[in-house]
Amino acid sequence: MTDQPRQLSLNAFLHDTGHHEASWRHPESSVERAHDIDFYVELAQRAEAAKLDGVFFADIPGVWAATPYRPTAHLEPITRLAAIAARTERIGLIATASTTFYEPYNLARLFSSLDILSGGRAGWNIVTTQSDVAARNFSLTEIPSPEERYVRAQEFVDVVTKLWDSWEDDAILADRESGVYFDPAKVHPIEHVGRHFQVEGALAAPRSPQGRPVYVQAGSSNDGRAFAARNAEAIFTAHQTIEDAQAFYVDIKSRTAKLGRNPDHVKVLPGISPFLGATEAEAKELQHYVNSLTVPAYGLAQLEGLVGVSLAELELDEPVPAELFAGSGDVLDNNRSRLQVVANIVERDRPTLRQLLHRLAGARGHNVVAGTPLQVADLITEWFENGAADGFNVMPPLYPQLLDAFTAQVVPILQDRGIFRTEYTGSTLREHFGLPRPESLYSGGARPETGIDLAGAARA
Ligand SMILES: Cc1cc2nc3c(=O)[nH]c(=O)nc-3n(C[C@H](O)[C@H](O)[C@H](O)COP(=O)(O)O)c2cc1C
């Protein structure tokens, strides 16, 4: 890899009208374009013009029909990224896809196809999905436990990896003379037999430009971290303070090293959701205004989903009882890491329920900041240079206004400090992130494990 000084990785987390739950009610929001692909292509082109590493779409295959207070039913992310790929050249394309609600063969083919048609810009955000709403769309009554989900996820990733490697880079000959299209010695049935999957393979797609799309992951519980340390090349996470972020960073890097992986090849990207203004007061005024557009019923439903109990008895302007976050149980365990983020806010800042709902309205527990471009650039630089982050998942509260403000006013400061690129030096997402291109597991006649449950072995 290049020997240039350590560089920030910046991703734009795309989200219809913005990450603030009330962004769509802003008079200048683009809510009417929430299902217009051109809107997302324009956002991606803006991110590319600012030389960002990638754009990312989250996804949960389900709709909360009970809470009609926010745009939902988004277009499927891989489909959207394929359209964006055709009208961009360098920006990375990261989509969420669930290991609980996909079959590995289909998912491997979707991401391999996206990587091939984009010239090597695909990334897969590996999630296990913690929502019962999604589970009921896939012949389940409730979501399996986090432990079960992560065991299945590990075998899922192992199968996808073998499928992505099942065609060696030079397998295709396309030799008109001899009539041989591919070298059968370089196309490998994976013959996987495991606890959850039986997959013969090879993949119905040749090896992609990156070898394998980039492995992204977004779970921060103990199981989530163990999974990330073993598989992730980029990690999305949520922290409110530099101390919490540093603790997560140190833990992830040491777990990765313990598994014999290079910690530099795992990028830790906390979320940041910046309200920007010419003055701090102006930025806070905008934040205050957007907070005033919230519908408490929406935030309450979100928080009830997180803590697993009704909050109907609580007064909006009374302090939130910390005991809400104590104890355990399926709901609490389902999203343990995010629950911890919210519990820390209550512990540290003793907010009223209304204040907490406004804090979470911004970006669901990610770090919401309001300040001048210099203040935001200083925060980013501080976390980057003090072992709290390798970069950020940028989550503008309002799209496109606050993406434009971030790219026009914050990025140039980071470039002037020499910690963010002024030009793309590579063309694939791996090159943007400074990640190596993996060799095929089958190259040189090697044969990876076919049958045993790799997950169990890894944890032993
Ligand atoms: C930046 C970020 C993006 C996420 N995107 C998704 C998503 O698209 N779909 C999803 O089901 N979960 C998503 N999650 C939630 C995580 O996948 C995970 O379920 C959650 O963090 C709980 O996992 P844990 O208990 O292992 O921490 C995201 C989390 C973060 C921090």
The ligand as an ORCA input file, in Angstrom:
! r2SCAN-3c Opt
* xyz 0 1
  C     -23.798      3.382     11.229
  C     -24.672      2.189     11.490
  C     -25.452      1.721     10.461
  C     -26.310      0.651     10.677
  N     -27.061      0.230      9.644
  C     -27.922     -0.757      9.842
  C     -28.762     -1.174      8.796
  O     -28.685     -0.666      7.690
  N     -29.636     -2.181      9.031
  C     -29.722     -2.789     10.263
  O     -30.535     -3.699     10.407
  N     -28.926     -2.424     11.289
  C     -28.052     -1.416     11.098
  N     -27.270     -1.012     12.135
  C     -27.424     -1.687     13.434
  C     -26.352     -2.750     13.590
  O     -26.273     -3.569     12.494
  C     -26.609     -3.644     14.780
  O     -27.752     -4.371     14.587
  C     -26.763     -2.884     16.013
  O     -25.657     -2.059     16.131
  C     -26.873     -3.827     17.171
  O     -25.861     -4.736     17.068
  P     -25.034     -5.088     18.320
  O     -26.051     -5.524     19.349
  O     -24.100     -6.181     17.897
  O     -24.311     -3.853     18.643
  C     -26.388      0.045     11.951
  C     -25.576      0.486     12.997
  C     -24.718      1.555     12.770
  C     -23.834      2.007     13.890
*
